[in-house]
Structures are given as structure tokens and as C-alpha cells.
Amino acid sequence: MDIQNILEKTLPGLGYELVDFELTAQGTLRVFIDQPGGITVEDCATVSNHLSRVFMVEDIDYKNLEISSPGLDRPLKKAADFVRFAGEQAKIKTRLPVEGQKNFVGRIERCENDVVTLSFDGKTADIELSNIDKARLKPEFKF
């Protein structure tokens, strides 16, 4: 069984969403988790302890395991991410140009039928999920 399948099957049962993961060349496995209300240090410890045992049983090879929240600028990968964060600011980089540009910073209006509508500079752009190379929330700080 591969790491992604294990994470996708294990984390929801613990009450967490898998945001992303990476295995570095040095053997560090980083797992980014989220849940409504955010992630605490205790959440990271709980997931780390549980995954350590699961990976031992599944014979997954890694040197270090790091569990973390995705941060304020969390990546947006799935349609559900764009739906959840509608109304928020995002930075999106596309694979192919949309209306002559590949880099966007704007507000997520909606995500329907795998198309994200982003408003920026008084305009809107419809960006297909399959054309998104990278997308992250752009934190807004209100004082």
C-alpha cells in the first residue's frame, strides 16, 4: 500500500483532513493535516503516534516523521478546498495562460464543475482545476 492511500484512509478516521504530504530525499516524511478550528500541538502528537504505528505495520520506510498544520497560506488542491474557502483571497498559478496570464491573486468566488471563478482587479477569470499548477490561500490580516 502506498503512503497516500494509507494517509487518505487513516486520517479521516481520526477526524483530520490530509492537506498534503512529501517524502524528502533525506527520508523525512512531512504530513500536513487540517480540521475545522485548526490544528494544535496535541493534534500533531496524536497523529504522529498513530501514523508511526500504522507505518510500522505497513512497512513504510522513512527516517523522520513530521506532522504539521498547512499554515495560513495552505495549499488548495481539490475542488472541495476551493468550495470551502470561497470568499477568501488566493494566489493561483496556471499551467497554461488564462486570458493572457498565468499568475493570479484574487478572491475565490466559487468552484463549480471543476472550474474556479476568481475575481481580481474588477475582473473575473474562470480557471479549470486541471489547469491549476499551484494554488495557495493568501492570508488577510485585519486590524
Stockholm file with secondary structure:
# STOCKHOLM 1.0

chainA/1-143         MDIQNILEKTLPGLGYELVDFELTAQGTLRVFIDQPGGITVEDCATVSNHLSRVFMVEDIDYKNLEISSPGLDRPLKKAADFVRFAGEQAKIKTRLPVEGQKNFVGRIERCENDVVTLSFDGKTADIELSNIDKARLKPEFKF
#=GR chainA/1-143 SS CCHHHHHHHHHHHHTCEEEEEEECTTSEEEEEEECTTCCCHHHHHHHHHHHHHHHHHHTCCCSEEEEECCCTTCBCCSHHHHHHTTTSEEEEEEEEEETTEEEEEEEEEEEETTEEEEEETTEEEEEEGGGEEEEEECCCCCC
#=GC SS_cons         CCHHHHHHHHHHHHTCEEEEEEECTTSEEEEEEECTTCCCHHHHHHHHHHHHHHHHHHTCCCSEEEEECCCTTCBCCSHHHHHHTTTSEEEEEEEEEETTEEEEEEEEEEEETTEEEEEETTEEEEEEGGGEEEEEECCCCCC
//
